Amino acid sequence: MTETQTQTMPTGAKSRSPEYRLAAGALSGLRQDLFKDPFAYRPLPPCSPDGPLIGRLPERLRRYAVWTPHAVVLGAALFTLLIAFAVGDAMGGDVIHALSGFIPALAVAMTLIRPVGAWWISLVSTPFVAIMGGDGFGAPWAPAGFFAHLVVMTVVAARTRPRTAAWMWAGTAAFGFFASVFWYSMDPDTAPMLFVSALALLVTTSVHVRREAKVEMTAQRQVTAVERDKRTLLEERTNIARELHDVVAHHMSVVAIQAEAAPYRVENPPPELEQAFVTIRENAVAALTELRRVLGVVRAEDYEAPDAPQPTLADLGRLLENVGEAGLRVGQTVTGAVRDLPQGVELSAYRIVQEALSNALRHAPGAEARVEVSYVLGGLGLRIVNGPPTGLVKPSPGAGHGITGMRERIAMLSGEMTAGPTADGGYEVAAFVPVATPEPAPQPTTATDQSGDPA
């Protein structure tokens, strides 16, 4: 026997208090902003030449104006060196005081490529810079270090995000209070640093947030404009569809009525003529029904499709008879084992054949056509080819929307299609629709014992 041991998790591990989650989120933000790869290479990109200010300058000056932020930061680094040299001269020309400005200046210049790392260098080097050049000027910041640290925090806040600025200010405050407790030789200047840096970071963060909000608003306006254009286009297409429905429905109704009344206006009409008028009326009524069904969706949002089944490949016989009565001789060839296909494949295949034969009727009157349907292992193949036009009826010009519609149907089913003229002057449409082969049902197995005999 084996024993199952159940360990009971403490209640605090399942549900943490809001204070704990808040503290955990804060520490996670601190690690993300200041401790995760702080010396990553993040160069400051140049400004856009099409900005509100740079865009007004001449073309010759724009090439240099885009580097204005870089020049300002490097100018602040140079000013840091000048402060250190001035302090050195005030202290009697001591070289050590003059050299104390190189590390803060380096930190300022470093904000152009490694912003978070520059803040760490400025903060960690503060005691050493104060020892080298801060005598008589307070602690823990020497004059050059004071100015450089303000510049570093301002630039880093402008380059990152408000949360990073808050963590930098908190880290500076912690270091300043620690130095105030353990630095006894001089009056601390932590309070001025925190006050001035808070003002600088507040202004920088406000500008940063405003700029991000402006960019987001601009992007939202562009999205809204695109959606508005799409809605306008859809409304215009809806209006056109409604007008098309009214016009086509009227004329098709007239055709149906005249086809029904025409045999009664001729005395003893031949059976062929009566059958022709019957075919005309049936086609007109079918077209009206199909037109009302499709465009009914456009006319009303709560339109419900009729319960009549959609046509499938099994209805190709009626379609070919209908087209044959209209004057197009069509032959049909079916290869492979006929099987049921998904409803979308069946409908799209039927529509493609229908559209191809309609094009043959319009563009190649009097021609012969052939429809080939191939049930293969990986899908369904279609081939509709017609010969050149014959007879006295002139071909009807088209806009190419039928071919476009067929391509859209094939693309929707991830298939392939080719369409183009043939060598004898006819036209050919070939398409292939991939259809996944259904997996065979697993065969039931008979249990056997160790001797191999059925149990």
Disulfide bonds with the S-S distance in Angstrom:
none
